[in-house]
């Protein structure tokens, strides 16, 4: 682990902070990402107390928020085009806890002129804890 820090916990080597261009991410991050040797983008975050629900598991809404943003970031990385979510399907497979490092691994399966189809999931402690897929619509940023 390197010296980057989110309070008490370190961030794995190769990841750099990237909260994206959304002001909403300032409320749920910080987020990190790295680009692999084969040009795949991996997004990650360290679960902090603010991400927990009343039972001290990572809040399901946090996992959905992070996955949605990570899927959109994957679309931008792979296509160079901005997008918004049209549809997202998700499955909760296991829990994540304070201190866990969560990574989002996603693939753009197909694109059309106006749509991107994405699939993947979130991994913590070496296992898939959340699966999802989404449909994203390409847009131009509003000024």
N, C-alpha and C positions, 0 to 999 in steps of 0.2 A: 504494500500500500504506500501511496505517496503522502506528502505533507498537506494536501488539500484537506479541508476540514468542514464538516457541517455541524458544528457544535462539538461533540465529543468524538464522533466517528470519522474515520478517514475514508477517502474516495479511492477506488481501485486505480491502479496505474493505467495511463492511457486515456482516461476520461477528463474532459475539460468542461467547465461550467458553460451551459447554454440554455438560458431560460426562454429562448425564442423571441418572437416579436409580439407576443400576446401579453397585455398588461394583467390578464387573469392569472397567468403563470406565476406572477409575483406573490400571489396569495397561496399557492399550492406547492411551489418549489422549495429549494433550488433543484434544478435538473442539470444533468450532465450528459455528455455524449462522446462517443469516439467513432472514428471511421476505421474499419478493419482493412487488412491488406487487400481483400477482394472488393473493396469499396462499399461494404455494407455499413449502414449506420446502426449503432446500438445506443439507445437512450437509457439512462439510469437515474435512480434517486435513492437516498438513504432514508428509511422510514424514521421520522421524528415523532415526538409526542403529539404534535399538532395534526398528524396524519391518522391518529387512532380514534376508534369509536369507543363507546362506553364500556365495552368488554375488553379493551386493550388489544384488539386486533386492528390491522390497518383497515380503515373505513372503506367499504366497497365503492363508495362514490369517489374516493381518492384513486383507487385502482382504475376505475372507469375513466376518470378525468385524465390520468397519466397516459393510459393506453390510447385514448382518443387523440391526444396531442402527439404521442409518439408515432401513431399511424399517419397522421397528417404530415409530420416532419419527414417520415420515410417517403411519402409521395413527393414532397418538395425536393428531397435529396435525389431521388431517382429520376424525376421528370423535369425538375427545374420550374415547376408550375405550382402556384399557390392553390389551396383548395379549402372547402368546407365540408363538414360531415353531413351526408344525407341520411345514412342509416348505420347503426352499429349494433351488432349482436355480441353478447358476452356470456361467459360461463365462469363461475367461481369454482375453482378446483381445490384450493387449500388456503390457509391463512398466512398472513405475513405479520411480523411483530416489530416493535420498536428496535431499531438497530439493524434490521435486515437491509441488505442491498438488493434492490429490485431492478432488473434489466428488462427492457422491452425489445423483443426481436420480431421484426415484421418484414413481410415481402409484399411488393406490389405484384399481384398476380396477372393483371391485365389492365390496359387503358383503352379508352375510346377517345374520340375527339373532345368529349366533355366530362368523362367519368373515369375514376380509378377504383379498382377493386383491391383491397388489402386484407391480409390475413396474418395471424401470428399470436403472440401471447407474452405474458410476463413470467419471469423466472426469478425465484428466490431460493437461497440455500441449495442450489443445484437442481431444483425441480420446477416444473411448470405449475404455477399457482392460479393462472387466469388465462383463458383463451378468448380470442375475439376475432371478428372480421368486420370490415366496414366498406361502405361505398362513399366515395368522396367526389364532389363536383368541383371542377376547375373554375377558378374565379380570378378576376383582376382586383387588386387591392383598391379600396375606396380612399379617396384623398380627404 
